[in-house]
Amino acid sequence: MVIAAYGLNSYQKIKSNSLVFLLLNLVGGIFLIIYSVYYTAYANTFINVVWVIIAVPAIIQLIRKKK
């Protein structure tokens, strides 16, 4: 999902400040966290937690802006 978001953004199919892009990053980050915790790859867990921490406020900000 994270790679899909990057690819769609790179080919200008979605914008980096769109809800679709942010949700793909959020859900992709959550899945990567689950995967890395399951396989005890804690270095990867940290970076994916940061990824999610960045995505959540961006989604909230985007939703508030639309109201």
Secondary structure, DSSP 8 states (H G I E B T S, - for coil): -HHHHHHHHHTTSS-TTSHHHHHHHHHHHHHHHHHHHHTT-HHHHHHHHHHHHHHHHHHHHHHHHH-
